[in-house]
Amino acid sequence: MKYYEIGFGNESLSSTEMEDESRVRGFALDGIESIYIRIWIWKSVFILDLFEGFKIGIKDEVKFKFLIGLRG
């Protein structure tokens, strides 16, 4: 699974994250399964995914991110 993200909070404005959590700059499109918005405020992560719906998660790190992404 790959996650193509654009927004602020990562090292670059646009990036691709692989399943093994490695990240590269830019997009490497293979196919699109879903579109999502991820908002990470302190330790809480809110995800609105068009395929999986709304989810809330808790992380160990304190960050602020706003990302629009494609899952493929």
N, CA, C, O and CB atoms as a CASP TS submission, in Angstrom:
PFRMAT TS
TARGET T0000
AUTHOR 0000-0000-0000
METHOD Language model
MODEL 1
PARENT N/A
ATOM      1  N   MET     1       0.842  -1.172   0.000  1.00  0.00           N
ATOM      2  CA  MET     1       0.000   0.000   0.000  1.00  0.00           C
ATOM      3  C   MET     1       0.890   1.239   0.000  1.00  0.00           C
ATOM      4  O   MET     1       1.900   1.286   0.702  1.00  0.00           O
ATOM      5  CB  MET     1      -0.959  -0.004   1.216  1.00  0.00           C
ATOM      6  N   LYS     2       0.512   2.234  -0.785  1.00  0.00           N
ATOM      7  CA  LYS     2       1.226   3.501  -0.840  1.00  0.00           C
ATOM      8  C   LYS     2       0.249   4.619  -0.506  1.00  0.00           C
ATOM      9  O   LYS     2      -0.942   4.546  -0.808  1.00  0.00           O
ATOM     10  CB  LYS     2       1.878   3.724  -2.238  1.00  0.00           C
ATOM     11  N   TYR     3       0.789   5.655   0.127  1.00  0.00           N
ATOM     12  CA  TYR     3       0.001   6.817   0.492  1.00  0.00           C
ATOM     13  C   TYR     3       0.655   8.042  -0.120  1.00  0.00           C
ATOM     14  O   TYR     3       1.791   8.374   0.219  1.00  0.00           O
ATOM     15  CB  TYR     3      -0.124   6.956   2.036  1.00  0.00           C
ATOM     16  N   TYR     4      -0.049   8.719  -1.019  1.00  0.00           N
ATOM     17  CA  TYR     4       0.450   9.907  -1.698  1.00  0.00           C
ATOM     18  C   TYR     4      -0.155  11.111  -0.994  1.00  0.00           C
ATOM     19  O   TYR     4      -1.376  11.266  -0.995  1.00  0.00           O
ATOM     20  CB  TYR     4       0.098   9.896  -3.233  1.00  0.00           C
ATOM     21  N   GLU     5       0.661  11.965  -0.395  1.00  0.00           N
ATOM     22  CA  GLU     5       0.144  13.046   0.431  1.00  0.00           C
ATOM     23  C   GLU     5       0.670  14.400  -0.015  1.00  0.00           C
ATOM     24  O   GLU     5       1.814  14.538  -0.448  1.00  0.00           O
ATOM     25  CB  GLU     5       0.498  12.809   1.880  1.00  0.00           C
ATOM     26  N   ILE     6      -0.205  15.398   0.106  1.00  0.00           N
ATOM     27  CA  ILE     6       0.183  16.780  -0.129  1.00  0.00           C
ATOM     28  C   ILE     6      -0.391  17.594   1.027  1.00  0.00           C
ATOM     29  O   ILE     6      -1.543  17.406   1.419  1.00  0.00           O
ATOM     30  CB  ILE     6      -0.329  17.307  -1.535  1.00  0.00           C
ATOM     31  N   GLY     7       0.413  18.488   1.560  1.00  0.00           N
ATOM     32  CA  GLY     7      -0.024  19.306   2.686  1.00  0.00           C
ATOM     33  C   GLY     7       1.167  19.668   3.541  1.00  0.00           C
ATOM     34  O   GLY     7       2.312  19.506   3.117  1.00  0.00           O
ATOM     35  N   PHE     8       0.908  20.160   4.747  1.00  0.00           N
ATOM     36  CA  PHE     8       2.023  20.547   5.596  1.00  0.00           C
ATOM     37  C   PHE     8       2.088  19.657   6.836  1.00  0.00           C
ATOM     38  O   PHE     8       1.080  19.139   7.315  1.00  0.00           O
ATOM     39  CB  PHE     8       1.901  22.021   6.000  1.00  0.00           C
ATOM     40  N   GLY     9       3.310  19.502   7.331  1.00  0.00           N
ATOM     41  CA  GLY     9       3.553  18.668   8.495  1.00  0.00           C
ATOM     42  C   GLY     9       4.581  17.586   8.227  1.00  0.00           C
ATOM     43  O   GLY     9       5.227  17.108   9.160  1.00  0.00           O
ATOM     44  N   ASN    10       4.749  17.188   6.975  1.00  0.00           N
ATOM     45  CA  ASN    10       5.796  16.240   6.586  1.00  0.00           C
ATOM     46  C   ASN    10       7.055  17.019   6.208  1.00  0.00           C
ATOM     47  O   ASN    10       7.060  18.249   6.233  1.00  0.00           O
ATOM     48  CB  ASN    10       5.324  15.334   5.399  1.00  0.00           C
ATOM     49  N   GLU    11       8.117  16.301   5.859  1.00  0.00           N
ATOM     50  CA  GLU    11       9.371  16.961   5.491  1.00  0.00           C
ATOM     51  C   GLU    11       9.232  17.791   4.220  1.00  0.00           C
ATOM     52  O   GLU    11       9.890  18.823   4.088  1.00  0.00           O
ATOM     53  CB  GLU    11      10.471  15.928   5.310  1.00  0.00           C
ATOM     54  N   SER    12       8.395  17.365   3.289  1.00  0.00           N
ATOM     55  CA  SER    12       8.192  18.105   2.045  1.00  0.00           C
ATOM     56  C   SER    12       6.700  18.317   1.817  1.00  0.00           C
ATOM     57  O   SER    12       5.868  17.656   2.439  1.00  0.00           O
ATOM     58  CB  SER    12       8.828  17.357   0.844  1.00  0.00           C
ATOM     59  N   LEU    13       6.367  19.247   0.917  1.00  0.00           N
ATOM     60  CA  LEU    13       4.970  19.565   0.644  1.00  0.00           C
ATOM     61  C   LEU    13       4.219  18.385   0.039  1.00  0.00           C
ATOM     62  O   LEU    13       3.040  18.185   0.330  1.00  0.00           O
ATOM     63  CB  LEU    13       4.881  20.756  -0.283  1.00  0.00           C
ATOM     64  N   SER    14       4.893  17.601  -0.802  1.00  0.00           N
ATOM     65  CA  SER    14       4.281  16.399  -1.368  1.00  0.00           C
ATOM     66  C   SER    14       5.227  15.222  -1.170  1.00  0.00           C
ATOM     67  O   SER    14       6.442  15.355  -1.321  1.00  0.00           O
ATOM     68  CB  SER    14       3.949  16.593  -2.879  1.00  0.00           C
ATOM     69  N   SER    15       4.657  14.067  -0.830  1.00  0.00           N
ATOM     70  CA  SER    15       5.492  12.896  -0.592  1.00  0.00           C
ATOM     71  C   SER    15       4.683  11.621  -0.781  1.00  0.00           C
ATOM     72  O   SER    15       3.452  11.644  -0.816  1.00  0.00           O
ATOM     73  CB  SER    15       6.099  12.939   0.818  1.00  0.00           C
ATOM     74  N   THR    16       5.404  10.505  -0.902  1.00  0.00           N
ATOM     75  CA  THR    16       4.798   9.186  -0.994  1.00  0.00           C
ATOM     76  C   THR    16       5.339   8.338   0.144  1.00  0.00           C
ATOM     77  O   THR    16       6.552   8.212   0.311  1.00  0.00           O
ATOM     78  CB  THR    16       5.081   8.523  -2.377  1.00  0.00           C
ATOM     79  N   GLU    17       4.429   7.752   0.932  1.00  0.00           N
ATOM     80  CA  GLU    17       4.830   6.880   2.029  1.00  0.00           C
ATOM     81  C   GLU    17       4.495   5.437   1.656  1.00  0.00           C
ATOM     82  O   GLU    17       3.371   5.138   1.253  1.00  0.00           O
ATOM     83  CB  GLU    17       4.127   7.293   3.362  1.00  0.00           C
ATOM     84  N   MET    18       5.478   4.546   1.792  1.00  0.00           N
ATOM     85  CA  MET    18       5.285   3.129   1.480  1.00  0.00           C
ATOM     86  C   MET    18       4.776   2.391   2.721  1.00  0.00           C
ATOM     87  O   MET    18       4.760   2.943   3.821  1.00  0.00           O
ATOM     88  CB  MET    18       6.609   2.492   0.967  1.00  0.00           C
ATOM     89  N   GLU    19       4.364   1.140   2.528  1.00  0.00           N
ATOM     90  CA  GLU    19       3.873   0.321   3.636  1.00  0.00           C
ATOM     91  C   GLU    19       4.904   0.136   4.735  1.00  0.00           C
ATOM     92  O   GLU    19       4.541   0.048   5.908  1.00  0.00           O
ATOM     93  CB  GLU    19       3.441  -1.024   3.126  1.00  0.00           C
ATOM     94  N   ASP    20       6.184   0.075   4.380  1.00  0.00           N
ATOM     95  CA  ASP    20       7.238  -0.118   5.385  1.00  0.00           C
ATOM     96  C   ASP    20       7.602   1.201   6.077  1.00  0.00           C
ATOM     97  O   ASP    20       8.616   1.279   6.771  1.00  0.00           O
ATOM     98  CB  ASP    20       8.491  -0.731   4.731  1.00  0.00           C
ATOM     99  N   GLU    21       6.776   2.238   5.888  1.00  0.00           N
ATOM    100  CA  GLU    21       6.906   3.567   6.495  1.00  0.00           C
ATOM    101  C   GLU    21       8.079   4.376   5.959  1.00  0.00           C
ATOM    102  O   GLU    21       8.420   5.408   6.537  1.00  0.00           O
ATOM    103  CB  GLU    21       7.047   3.428   7.977  1.00  0.00           C
ATOM    104  N   SER    22       8.711   3.933   4.862  1.00  0.00           N
ATOM    105  CA  SER    22       9.714   4.777   4.213  1.00  0.00           C
ATOM    106  C   SER    22       8.986   5.850   3.414  1.00  0.00           C
ATOM    107  O   SER    22       7.848   5.644   2.995  1.00  0.00           O
ATOM    108  CB  SER    22      10.665   3.935   3.293  1.00  0.00           C
ATOM    109  N   ARG    23       9.618   6.969   3.204  1.00  0.00           N
ATOM    110  CA  ARG    23       8.983   8.109   2.549  1.00  0.00           C
ATOM    111  C   ARG    23       9.914   8.675   1.489  1.00  0.00           C
ATOM    112  O   ARG    23      11.115   8.809   1.718  1.00  0.00           O
ATOM    113  CB  ARG    23       8.608   9.199   3.578  1.00  0.00           C
ATOM    114  N   VAL    24       9.352   9.010   0.312  1.00  0.00           N
ATOM    115  CA  VAL    24      10.102   9.663  -0.758  1.00  0.00           C
ATOM    116  C   VAL    24       9.363  10.937  -1.149  1.00  0.00           C
ATOM    117  O   VAL    24       8.147  11.035  -0.988  1.00  0.00           O
ATOM    118  CB  VAL    24      10.281   8.714  -1.992  1.00  0.00           C
ATOM    119  N   ARG    25      10.107  11.910  -1.665  1.00  0.00           N
ATOM    120  CA  ARG    25       9.483  13.156  -2.117  1.00  0.00           C
ATOM    121  C   ARG    25       8.744  12.938  -3.429  1.00  0.00           C
ATOM    122  O   ARG    25       9.147  12.117  -4.254  1.00  0.00           O
ATOM    123  CB  ARG    25      10.538  14.263  -2.281  1.00  0.00           C
ATOM    124  N   GLY    26       7.665  13.676  -3.611  1.00  0.00           N
ATOM    125  CA  GLY    26       6.903  13.620  -4.852  1.00  0.00           C
ATOM    126  C   GLY    26       5.930  12.462  -4.882  1.00  0.00           C
ATOM    127  O   GLY    26       5.730  11.771  -3.883  1.00  0.00           O
ATOM    128  N   PHE    27       5.323  12.258  -6.051  1.00  0.00           N
ATOM    129  CA  PHE    27       4.317  11.212  -6.222  1.00  0.00           C
ATOM    130  C   PHE    27       4.845  10.085  -7.092  1.00  0.00           C
ATOM    131  O   PHE    27       5.613  10.306  -8.027  1.00  0.00           O
ATOM    132  CB  PHE    27       3.044  11.789  -6.831  1.00  0.00           C
ATOM    133  N   ALA    28       4.419   8.877  -6.768  1.00  0.00           N
ATOM    134  CA  ALA    28       4.718   7.693  -7.564  1.00  0.00           C
ATOM    135  C   ALA    28       3.397   6.947  -7.752  1.00  0.00           C
ATOM    136  O   ALA    28       3.154   5.933  -7.097  1.00  0.00           O
ATOM    137  CB  ALA    28       5.817   6.778  -6.874  1.00  0.00           C
ATOM    138  N   LEU    29       2.546   7.450  -8.648  1.00  0.00           N
ATOM    139  CA  LEU    29       1.197   6.917  -8.795  1.00  0.00           C
ATOM    140  C   LEU    29       1.175   5.556  -9.475  1.00  0.00           C
ATOM    141  O   LEU    29       1.774   5.368 -10.534  1.00  0.00           O
ATOM    142  CB  LEU    29       0.348   7.884  -9.575  1.00  0.00           C
ATOM    143  N   ASP    30       0.478   4.609  -8.851  1.00  0.00           N
ATOM    144  CA  ASP    30       0.261   3.282  -9.430  1.00  0.00           C
ATOM    145  C   ASP    30      -1.223   3.056  -9.699  1.00  0.00           C
ATOM    146  O   ASP    30      -1.589   2.469 -10.717  1.00  0.00           O
ATOM    147  CB  ASP    30       0.808   2.185  -8.495  1.00  0.00           C
ATOM    148  N   GLY    31      -2.051   3.508  -8.817  1.00  0.00           N
ATOM    149  CA  GLY    31      -3.498   3.354  -8.891  1.00  0.00           C
ATOM    150  C   GLY    31      -4.091   3.969  -7.641  1.00  0.00           C
ATOM    151  O   GLY    31      -3.406   4.088  -6.626  1.00  0.00           O
ATOM    152  N   ILE    32      -5.345   4.360  -7.699  1.00  0.00           N
ATOM    153  CA  ILE    32      -5.961   5.031  -6.561  1.00  0.00           C
ATOM    154  C   ILE    32      -7.103   4.175  -6.029  1.00  0.00           C
ATOM    155  O   ILE    32      -8.000   3.788  -6.778  1.00  0.00           O
ATOM    156  CB  ILE    32      -6.470   6.441  -6.955  1.00  0.00           C
ATOM    157  N   GLU    33      -7.065   3.880  -4.721  1.00  0.00           N
ATOM    158  CA  GLU    33      -8.142   3.145  -4.067  1.00  0.00           C
ATOM    159  C   GLU    33      -9.073   4.075  -3.307  1.00  0.00           C
ATOM    160  O   GLU    33     -10.277   3.825  -3.239  1.00  0.00           O
ATOM    161  CB  GLU    33      -7.570   2.103  -3.126  1.00  0.00           C
ATOM    162  N   SER    34      -8.530   5.147  -2.731  1.00  0.00           N
ATOM    163  CA  SER    34      -9.344   6.053  -1.942  1.00  0.00           C
ATOM    164  C   SER    34      -8.663   7.411  -1.794  1.00  0.00           C
ATOM    165  O   SER    34      -7.458   7.548  -2.003  1.00  0.00           O
ATOM    166  CB  SER    34      -9.628   5.451  -0.571  1.00  0.00           C
ATOM    167  N   ILE    35      -9.458   8.401  -1.431  1.00  0.00           N
ATOM    168  CA  ILE    35      -8.980   9.752  -1.155  1.00  0.00           C
ATOM    169  C   ILE    35      -9.269  10.039   0.316  1.00  0.00           C
ATOM    170  O   ILE    35     -10.329   9.672   0.822  1.00  0.00           O
ATOM    171  CB  ILE    35      -9.664  10.821  -2.101  1.00  0.00           C
ATOM    172  N   TYR    36      -8.332  10.692   1.005  1.00  0.00           N
ATOM    173  CA  TYR    36      -8.541  10.962   2.423  1.00  0.00           C
ATOM    174  C   TYR    36      -7.992  12.320   2.824  1.00  0.00           C
ATOM    175  O   TYR    36      -7.161  12.910   2.133  1.00  0.00           O
ATOM    176  CB  TYR    36      -7.897   9.878   3.264  1.00  0.00           C
ATOM    177  N   ILE    37      -8.481  12.797   3.960  1.00  0.00           N
ATOM    178  CA  ILE    37      -7.959  13.986   4.628  1.00  0.00           C
ATOM    179  C   ILE    37      -7.504  13.526   6.003  1.00  0.00           C
ATOM    180  O   ILE    37      -8.257  12.870   6.723  1.00  0.00           O
ATOM    181  CB  ILE    37      -9.040  15.152   4.719  1.00  0.00           C
ATOM    182  N   ARG    38      -6.272  13.869   6.370  1.00  0.00           N
ATOM    183  CA  ARG    38      -5.724  13.498   7.673  1.00  0.00           C
ATOM    184  C   ARG    38      -5.318  14.774   8.411  1.00  0.00           C
ATOM    185  O   ARG    38      -4.544  15.584   7.902  1.00  0.00           O
ATOM    186  CB  ARG    38      -4.503  12.526   7.519  1.00  0.00           C
ATOM    187  N   ILE    39      -5.850  14.934   9.606  1.00  0.00           N
ATOM    188  CA  ILE    39      -5.505  16.069  10.455  1.00  0.00           C
ATOM    189  C   ILE    39      -4.930  15.510  11.751  1.00  0.00           C
ATOM    190  O   ILE    39      -5.601  14.770  12.470  1.00  0.00           O
ATOM    191  CB  ILE    39      -6.755  16.993  10.730  1.00  0.00           C
ATOM    192  N   TRP    40      -3.700  15.863  12.037  1.00  0.00           N
ATOM    193  CA  TRP    40      -2.987  15.374  13.224  1.00  0.00           C
ATOM    194  C   TRP    40      -2.768  16.577  14.126  1.00  0.00           C
ATOM    195  O   TRP    40      -1.985  17.472  13.808  1.00  0.00           O
ATOM    196  CB  TRP    40      -1.612  14.670  12.848  1.00  0.00           C
ATOM    197  N   ILE    41      -3.470  16.589  15.259  1.00  0.00           N
ATOM    198  CA  ILE    41      -3.365  17.674  16.227  1.00  0.00           C
ATOM    199  C   ILE    41      -2.860  17.080  17.531  1.00  0.00           C
ATOM    200  O   ILE    41      -3.556  16.298  18.179  1.00  0.00           O
ATOM    201  CB  ILE    41      -4.737  18.407  16.428  1.00  0.00           C
ATOM    202  N   TRP    42      -1.643  17.457  17.912  1.00  0.00           N
ATOM    203  CA  TRP    42      -0.919  16.937  19.076  1.00  0.00           C
ATOM    204  C   TRP    42      -0.814  15.428  18.980  1.00  0.00           C
ATOM    205  O   TRP    42      -0.068  14.945  18.129  1.00  0.00           O
ATOM    206  CB  TRP    42      -1.617  17.346  20.395  1.00  0.00           C
ATOM    207  N   LYS    43      -1.504  14.660  19.786  1.00  0.00           N
ATOM    208  CA  LYS    43      -1.389  13.201  19.726  1.00  0.00           C
ATOM    209  C   LYS    43      -2.614  12.551  19.072  1.00  0.00           C
ATOM    210  O   LYS    43      -2.659  11.330  18.929  1.00  0.00           O
ATOM    211  CB  LYS    43      -1.196  12.637  21.129  1.00  0.00           C
ATOM    212  N   SER    44      -3.593  13.346  18.679  1.00  0.00           N
ATOM    213  CA  SER    44      -4.818  12.832  18.071  1.00  0.00           C
ATOM    214  C   SER    44      -4.752  12.951  16.555  1.00  0.00           C
ATOM    215  O   SER    44      -4.322  13.976  16.026  1.00  0.00           O
ATOM    216  CB  SER    44      -6.047  13.581  18.610  1.00  0.00           C
ATOM    217  N   VAL    45      -5.177  11.901  15.858  1.00  0.00           N
ATOM    218  CA  VAL    45      -5.206  11.889  14.397  1.00  0.00           C
ATOM    219  C   VAL    45      -6.643  11.636  13.952  1.00  0.00           C
ATOM    220  O   VAL    45      -7.264  10.652  14.352  1.00  0.00           O
ATOM    221  CB  VAL    45      -4.232  10.803  13.814  1.00  0.00           C
ATOM    222  N   PHE    46      -7.164  12.544  13.114  1.00  0.00           N
ATOM    223  CA  PHE    46      -8.512  12.425  12.580  1.00  0.00           C
ATOM    224  C   PHE    46      -8.388  12.160  11.084  1.00  0.00           C
ATOM    225  O   PHE    46      -7.733  12.913  10.363  1.00  0.00           O
ATOM    226  CB  PHE    46      -9.365  13.715  12.868  1.00  0.00           C
ATOM    227  N   ILE    47      -9.022  11.083  10.625  1.00  0.00           N
ATOM    228  CA  ILE    47      -8.920  10.691   9.214  1.00  0.00           C
ATOM    229  C   ILE    47     -10.325  10.554   8.640  1.00  0.00           C
ATOM    230  O   ILE    47     -11.153   9.812   9.168  1.00  0.00           O
ATOM    231  CB  ILE    47      -8.120   9.352   9.052  1.00  0.00           C
ATOM    232  N   LEU    48     -10.582  11.277   7.557  1.00  0.00           N
ATOM    233  CA  LEU    48     -11.821  11.126   6.811  1.00  0.00           C
ATOM    234  C   LEU    48     -11.457  10.508   5.473  1.00  0.00           C
ATOM    235  O   LEU    48     -10.889  11.171   4.605  1.00  0.00           O
ATOM    236  CB  LEU    48     -12.572  12.498   6.633  1.00  0.00           C
ATOM    237  N   ASP    49     -11.787   9.233   5.314  1.00  0.00           N
ATOM    238  CA  ASP    49     -11.441   8.456   4.127  1.00  0.00           C
ATOM    239  C   ASP    49     -12.729   8.164   3.367  1.00  0.00           C
ATOM    240  O   ASP    49     -13.697   7.697   3.967  1.00  0.00           O
ATOM    241  CB  ASP    49     -10.690   7.129   4.507  1.00  0.00           C
ATOM    242  N   LEU    50     -12.767   8.426   2.066  1.00  0.00           N
ATOM    243  CA  LEU    50     -13.978   8.189   1.283  1.00  0.00           C
ATOM    244  C   LEU    50     -14.350   6.715   1.202  1.00  0.00           C
ATOM    245  O   LEU    50     -15.518   6.389   0.994  1.00  0.00           O
ATOM    246  CB  LEU    50     -13.804   8.739  -0.109  1.00  0.00           C
ATOM    247  N   PHE    51     -13.378   5.814   1.362  1.00  0.00           N
ATOM    248  CA  PHE    51     -13.640   4.377   1.293  1.00  0.00           C
ATOM    249  C   PHE    51     -13.925   3.778   2.668  1.00  0.00           C
ATOM    250  O   PHE    51     -14.840   2.967   2.810  1.00  0.00           O
ATOM    251  CB  PHE    51     -12.458   3.663   0.658  1.00  0.00           C
ATOM    252  N   GLU    52     -13.147   4.170   3.688  1.00  0.00           N
ATOM    253  CA  GLU    52     -13.269   3.574   5.018  1.00  0.00           C
ATOM    254  C   GLU    52     -14.036   4.422   6.014  1.00  0.00           C
ATOM    255  O   GLU    52     -14.307   3.952   7.119  1.00  0.00           O
ATOM    256  CB  GLU    52     -11.919   3.301   5.562  1.00  0.00           C
ATOM    257  N   GLY    53     -14.401   5.657   5.671  1.00  0.00           N
ATOM    258  CA  GLY    53     -15.160   6.513   6.572  1.00  0.00           C
ATOM    259  C   GLY    53     -14.273   7.308   7.515  1.00  0.00           C
ATOM    260  O   GLY    53     -13.118   7.596   7.202  1.00  0.00           O
ATOM    261  N   PHE    54     -14.822   7.662   8.678  1.00  0.00           N
ATOM    262  CA  PHE    54     -14.132   8.511   9.641  1.00  0.00           C
ATOM    263  C   PHE    54     -13.474   7.659  10.717  1.00  0.00           C
ATOM    264  O   PHE    54     -14.093   6.738  11.250  1.00  0.00           O
ATOM    265  CB  PHE    54     -15.106   9.517  10.274  1.00  0.00           C
ATOM    266  N   LYS    55     -12.213   7.967  11.038  1.00  0.00           N
ATOM    267  CA  LYS    55     -11.481   7.250  12.077  1.00  0.00           C
ATOM    268  C   LYS    55     -10.729   8.253  12.943  1.00  0.00           C
ATOM    269  O   LYS    55     -10.328   9.319  12.475  1.00  0.00           O
ATOM    270  CB  LYS    55     -10.503   6.215  11.457  1.00  0.00           C
ATOM    271  N   ILE    56     -10.544   7.895  14.212  1.00  0.00           N
ATOM    272  CA  ILE    56      -9.738   8.684  15.142  1.00  0.00           C
ATOM    273  C   ILE    56      -8.666   7.771  15.703  1.00  0.00           C
ATOM    274  O   ILE    56      -8.949   6.637  16.092  1.00  0.00           O
ATOM    275  CB  ILE    56     -10.613   9.308  16.287  1.00  0.00           C
ATOM    276  N   GLY    57      -7.434   8.261  15.747  1.00  0.00           N
ATOM    277  CA  GLY    57      -6.326   7.480  16.288  1.00  0.00           C
ATOM    278  C   GLY    57      -5.516   8.299  17.269  1.00  0.00           C
ATOM    279  O   GLY    57      -5.599   9.527  17.296  1.00  0.00           O
ATOM    280  N   ILE    58      -4.736   7.608  18.071  1.00  0.00           N
ATOM    281  CA  ILE    58      -3.842   8.235  19.036  1.00  0.00           C
ATOM    282  C   ILE    58      -2.412   7.831  18.689  1.00  0.00           C
ATOM    283  O   ILE    58      -2.131   6.651  18.476  1.00  0.00           O
ATOM    284  CB  ILE    58      -4.208   7.825  20.505  1.00  0.00           C
ATOM    285  N   LYS    59      -1.513   8.806  18.633  1.00  0.00           N
ATOM    286  CA  LYS    59      -0.098   8.561  18.338  1.00  0.00           C
ATOM    287  C   LYS    59       0.744   8.929  19.548  1.00  0.00           C
ATOM    288  O   LYS    59       0.271   9.626  20.445  1.00  0.00           O
ATOM    289  CB  LYS    59       0.360   9.366  17.091  1.00  0.00           C
ATOM    290  N   ASP    60       1.985   8.469  19.578  1.00  0.00           N
ATOM    291  CA  ASP    60       2.902   8.783  20.671  1.00  0.00           C
ATOM    292  C   ASP    60       3.558  10.149  20.509  1.00  0.00           C
ATOM    293  O   ASP    60       3.940  10.775  21.497  1.00  0.00           O
ATOM    294  CB  ASP    60       3.967   7.720  20.769  1.00  0.00           C
ATOM    295  N   GLU    61       3.690  10.612  19.271  1.00  0.00           N
ATOM    296  CA  GLU    61       4.387  11.867  19.000  1.00  0.00           C
ATOM    297  C   GLU    61       3.425  13.055  19.000  1.00  0.00           C
ATOM    298  O   GLU    61       2.252  12.913  18.654  1.00  0.00           O
ATOM    299  CB  GLU    61       5.116  11.786  17.659  1.00  0.00           C
ATOM    300  N   VAL    62       3.924  14.212  19.384  1.00  0.00           N
ATOM    301  CA  VAL    62       3.145  15.448  19.344  1.00  0.00           C
ATOM    302  C   VAL    62       3.498  16.175  18.048  1.00  0.00           C
ATOM    303  O   VAL    62       4.642  16.586  17.855  1.00  0.00           O
ATOM    304  CB  VAL    62       3.428  16.354  20.607  1.00  0.00           C
ATOM    305  N   LYS    63       2.510  16.333  17.159  1.00  0.00           N
ATOM    306  CA  LYS    63       2.728  16.991  15.867  1.00  0.00           C
ATOM    307  C   LYS    63       1.481  17.743  15.461  1.00  0.00           C
ATOM    308  O   LYS    63       0.415  17.574  16.053  1.00  0.00           O
ATOM    309  CB  LYS    63       3.116  15.967  14.779  1.00  0.00           C
ATOM    310  N   PHE    64       1.626  18.580  14.441  1.00  0.00           N
ATOM    311  CA  PHE    64       0.493  19.204  13.792  1.00  0.00           C
ATOM    312  C   PHE    64       0.668  19.011  12.290  1.00  0.00           C
ATOM    313  O   PHE    64       1.653  19.466  11.709  1.00  0.00           O
ATOM    314  CB  PHE    64       0.373  20.721  14.173  1.00  0.00           C
ATOM    315  N   LYS    65      -0.298  18.332  11.666  1.00  0.00           N
ATOM    316  CA  LYS    65      -0.252  18.075  10.226  1.00  0.00           C
ATOM    317  C   LYS    65      -1.645  18.270   9.635  1.00  0.00           C
ATOM    318  O   LYS    65      -2.656  18.032  10.297  1.00  0.00           O
ATOM    319  CB  LYS    65       0.277  16.640   9.931  1.00  0.00           C
ATOM    320  N   PHE    66      -1.677  18.703   8.390  1.00  0.00           N
ATOM    321  CA  PHE    66      -2.901  18.722   7.602  1.00  0.00           C
ATOM    322  C   PHE    66      -2.539  18.191   6.231  1.00  0.00           C
ATOM    323  O   PHE    66      -1.774  18.821   5.500  1.00  0.00           O
ATOM    324  CB  PHE    66      -3.535  20.164   7.521  1.00  0.00           C
ATOM    325  N   LEU    67      -3.084  17.029   5.873  1.00  0.00           N
ATOM    326  CA  LEU    67      -2.708  16.366   4.625  1.00  0.00           C
ATOM    327  C   LEU    67      -3.944  15.924   3.849  1.00  0.00           C
ATOM    328  O   LEU    67      -4.937  15.481   4.427  1.00  0.00           O
ATOM    329  CB  LEU    67      -1.805  15.158   4.909  1.00  0.00           C
ATOM    330  N   ILE    68      -3.862  16.054   2.553  1.00  0.00           N
ATOM    331  CA  ILE    68      -4.854  15.467   1.646  1.00  0.00           C
ATOM    332  C   ILE    68      -4.095  14.376   0.906  1.00  0.00           C
ATOM    333  O   ILE    68      -3.009  14.619   0.379  1.00  0.00           O
ATOM    334  CB  ILE    68      -5.503  16.552   0.640  1.00  0.00           C
ATOM    335  N   GLY    69      -4.662  13.175   0.865  1.00  0.00           N
ATOM    336  CA  GLY    69      -3.904  12.073   0.290  1.00  0.00           C
ATOM    337  C   GLY    69      -4.718  11.135  -0.566  1.00  0.00           C
ATOM    338  O   GLY    69      -5.949  11.141  -0.554  1.00  0.00           O
ATOM    339  N   LEU    70      -3.985  10.327  -1.310  1.00  0.00           N
ATOM    340  CA  LEU    70      -4.534   9.256  -2.132  1.00  0.00           C
ATOM    341  C   LEU    70      -3.936   7.954  -1.643  1.00  0.00           C
ATOM    342  O   LEU    70      -2.729   7.867  -1.418  1.00  0.00           O
ATOM    343  CB  LEU    70      -4.241   9.481  -3.652  1.00  0.00           C
ATOM    344  N   ARG    71      -4.776   6.935  -1.476  1.00  0.00           N
ATOM    345  CA  ARG    71      -4.289   5.636  -1.041  1.00  0.00           C
ATOM    346  C   ARG    71      -4.356   4.696  -2.240  1.00  0.00           C
ATOM    347  O   ARG    71      -5.382   4.606  -2.914  1.00  0.00           O
ATOM    348  CB  ARG    71      -5.123   5.082   0.173  1.00  0.00           C
ATOM    349  N   GLY    72      -3.264   4.005  -2.497  1.00  0.00           N
ATOM    350  CA  GLY    72      -3.242   3.109  -3.649  1.00  0.00           C
ATOM    351  C   GLY    72      -2.268   1.983  -3.476  1.00  0.00           C
ATOM    352  O   GLY    72      -2.134   1.141  -4.363  1.00  0.00           O
TER
END
